[in-house]
Structures are given as C-alpha cells and as structure tokens.
Amino acid sequence: MNSSYLDYDAIAKEYNQRYPSTQQWERGQALLKLAVRGKARTILEAGSGTGYWLNLLSQVTPSVFGMDFSQGMLEQSKSWPARLKLARATALQLPYKNDSFDLVYCVDAIHHFVDHRAFINEAFRVLKPGSALAVIGHDPHAAAASNWYIYHYFEGVYDTDIRRYPPGTSVTKWMQEAGFENLSSEVVEHINNLHVGESVLKDPFLKYNATSQLALLSRPTYEAGIQKITQALAQARERQERIVFRSEIQVKMILGHKP
C-alpha cells in the first residue's frame, strides 16, 4: 500500500467516471430533500471534489459553495452548468465567516480530512443557528454494511479504509460534543450491484483512478488484484460455475442541527 495521502490533482480528469449515467444515486435525492425541507439558501460542500453533488443542489439555490484542497478537482468543477462558488482550502479551516450557511455537508469525504473532529467544529462555526450538518458515506467498521468485492480481491484496501474512516458512532459523538442537537443516523442509499462473471471487468469502480481505495494502491498491487479477479473468473469457467462479485454497501447520513 502507498500512504493514505492521495494526489487528487493527478486523477481529477478521470474522476467523474465513478458517476455513470445509468447509476441512480439515492444519496443525492436525500440531499435534495434535506435542502428543500430546510429551505436552504446558502449551501456548502466540504471536500466538494469535481462538484457533482453541488451541481445537483443548484436546483434548490444558486448560492452553492464548494471547497476542496485539490486545485485539479476544482478546475473540473467549472465544467458544470451551475455557477459554483469555489475555494481551495482545507476542511479544518473553512474560509468562511461565522453563521454563513443554511446547510453544510460532505459526501464520501470525511475520511480524507486529517482531523475529523476539527472539521465538525468548523462546520458548527460556519452554520447559521437552526441549520444542519450532514455527513454522508459508508462505514467499513460496520461489517454488515459493507460487502464489497474490492475488499476481498485487493490486498490492504480494507485495512486502510478501517484506518481512514471514522466509525459512525464517533462522528455522532463528535457532533454532539461540538454542540449539535437532534442527531440522527439513517441509511439513505442501498448499493446492491451484482456483477456476474466477466461483467465485473466493466464495473466503473474497478478502474484504477475511480476510487481512492484503488488509487492509493501501487500499480503492482492493483494489477495483482486484477489478476486475482481474472483467475477467479477462469476457475469458475473451468468448473462451469456462476461467479458473482458483490457490491452491497449501505450509505448513511449522519445529521445534526445547530441550535
């Protein structure tokens, strides 16, 4: 394994391959409902990446802000129809005034923040009273919530995710300690993709730069994982058996409100 730092500038141009048009993203619908319900007029995404989710939320308000440390990802964000308000910064020092936003959220990003608790404190600071923080992603610590073939075929990926991702229980605890109230945690998306046989090789999430899990691997380690998959396919053909590669993942939204 490489270090847990990933150079997103190097993979920014290919990153949106993880969002195939055929995939329905229930987490996006959950975000839209949250923004509409809260009548959000100013929205901030921490770790906004290529701006995929911000572009979606521009349906609710034109005042959508995104911050990311990767300049390459921010450049990709400029290609969306929405006029996103972008800043290069870290989630530990949000470059915004106190009480600025009606909604702050992050999607599949908190594991990239060096200090998870510091981000939550910063989110509390920049939120207006009565507004919400939503932390969205999967929790590899919850064994029943992550049955992903990537973990089984690529050496070290699961162990690295356990180190990177904070448990959902810890996120809830830190939010409470920061001052958030009315805390809740709910599953907002059930990923249930079953790749039968050779079809797994067309999975967009199997590409080297599609996810941080694989992009953090050295090329030899990645290729070794691909080789394991091709060997499993060959063995299944030889035995005339059906082999299924499962991506069964629960995506949760942990929500808290600033009083």
N, C-alpha and C positions, 0 to 999 in steps of 0.2 A: 504493500500500500504506500501511496505517497502521503504527504502531510494532509491535514484536514483543511488546508487552505486551497481554494480553487480560484484560478485566474479566469474570471468570467469574461474579461476582455477578449481572451483567446477563443472563446466559444460563442460569443454573443451572436454572430451572424447565423449560426445554425440552431440557436436555442429554441426558436419557435416551432421547430419540427416536433416538439413534445405536445403541441396543441393541434392534432389532426382535426379537420373539419367534421369528421364522422363521429368524434367523441362528444358526448353530452356531459357538460360539467355542472353537476348539481351544486357544487360549492359556489359557483358563480351566481346561480339563482338564489342561493341562501344569502349571499352578499347583497344582491339587488333588493331582496325582501327586507333585509335589515336596514339598508339605506332609506328605502321608501317608508318603512314603518317609523324610523327615527326622524323623518323629514330632513335628512342631511343636506346641507347646502355647501359645506366645505368638507372634503374627504381627503385623507392622507393614507397612502400605502407605504409602509416601511419595507424596504427591500423590494422595490417595485419591478426590478428586472427589465424586461422588454415592454412593460406597460400593458400587457394583455388584459389584466383584470381592471386596470384603470380605464381603459378604453370602453370596457363593458359598463362600468359605473358612470361613464359620462352621459348615459341615458337619464340619470337621475339629476345631475347637476353639472354645469360646465366647470365648476371650481373643484377640479380633481388634481391633487398634488401627489407627486411621487418622488421618493428619494432612494438612491442606490449608490453604493461605493464604486461600482463599475461604470466607467465612462463609456465603454463599449456597449453595455446594456442600455444606458441612457440614450445613446445615439440610435439604437434600434427602436426605442420608444417613440422617436419622432416620426416614424412611418405610419402611425395610426391616424385615422380621420380626426379623432378628438385632439384638441389642443391641450396637451398635458402640461402641467406646470411642474418642471423637473428640477431637481437639485442633486448635486453629488455630495454625499455626506455619509456618515455612519449612523446606525440606529441608536448608538449610545449617546450621541449629541445631536439631537434633531435641531436643524437650523430654523426654528420657528418660535414665535412668541408664545407665552403662556395663554391658555384658553383660546386657541385658534380654530379648532376643528370640531365638527359635529360627529365625525367617525374616524377612527384610526384603526387600521387592520394590517395584518400581514398574512400572506398565503405561502405555505411551503418555504418559509424563510427564516423563522426564528432560530433554527439550528445553525444558521450562518452567522448569527450575531455573537460576538465574543463573550458578552455578558448579558445573559437573558434577563436577569433581574433589572439591570440598568436600563434596558430598552423599555420594560414595563413601567418603570418610574418616569422615564421621559414621555412615554405615551400619556400617562396620567397628567403630566405637566401641561402638554400642549392641547389636551382635550378641554372643551367647554364643559362647565357643570351640566350634568344631565345627559352627557354624551357617552358613547360606548367605544370600548376596545375589543376587537375580535381577533383572536389568534387561531388560524386555520391550518390544519395539516394532519398527518398521520403520526401515530405514536408507536414506534417499534418496540417500546417497553411493554406494550400490551400485546402479548403473544397472539391472542385470539383475533386481534385487529389487523394483523399483517401476515398474510400467507402469500409471499411474493417469490416467484421462482428466481428472481435476481439474487435474492439472499442465499439460495441453495446452490447456485452454479458459479458464483464469483467469490473467490476467496477473500475474506476480510471485510466484505461490504457490510454485513450485518453488525459485526463488532464495531466498525467505525460509526455506523448510524447510532448504535447504543451510546457511544461516547458523545456524538454531536447533538443528538436530540434530547431536550429536557423532557422528563416524564410529564404527562398532562397534569398529574396531581401536583407537581412542583409549580407548573405555570399557574394553576389555580391558587396555590398558596402565596406565590409572589404577588399576584394581582390583589389578593385580599390584604396583604401587608402594605401594598402601595396605597391602599385606600379605596379600591374598587368595591362596589356593593352589587347586590342582586346577581351574583355569579351563577353561571350555568355552563354546562358542557353537553353538547348533543352531537350525534352523528349527522352530518349534513350531506354525506355522499358515500355510497357503497360502490366501490370499484370492483367489478366482478367480470374480468376479462379472462376467458379461457382460450388459450391458443393450442389448437390440436395439430400435432405433427409439425410439418415443415412451415406452417403458417406463423410459428413463433419467430422465424427469421425476418418476418415483415413487421414485427412489433416496433413502432417508432421509439419506444422506450428502451429498446435493446441497442440502439445506436450509441456510439462511444460518448458523444457530447450531449446526449439528450437529457441526462440526469446527472446531478452531482455525484450520485453513488458510483456511477461508472466512470465519469470524467476524472474522479480522484484516483482511479487505478492507473498504474503504469501500463504502457501498451502491452508488454508481455503478459501481465496478469489478466488484462482484459481479454487478450487473444486466447489465453488458457481457459477462461470461462466460456468463450465461444466454442472452443474445441470440446469442452465437456458437453455442451448442448448438442453439437453435431454428432458426438459419439453416442449420446443417449438416443438421438434420432435413428442412427444406424442400427443400434441394438434393437430398438423397437421394430424396425423394418425386418430385421433378420428373424425376430420371433413372431412377426406378423401380429404385433400388438399395437394398440392405440395408446399413444402417449400424450398427456395433457400438461401444459405449462400454465400454472395458475397465477393470476394477479388478483388476489382477493384482499382488498385493503379498505379499512374504514377511515374516512376523513372526518375529523371532529372540528367543531368550532367551540372554542372556549371564550365566553363572553362575560364582560364586566362593565359596570356603569360607574362613571364618576359622579358622586353626589353633588 
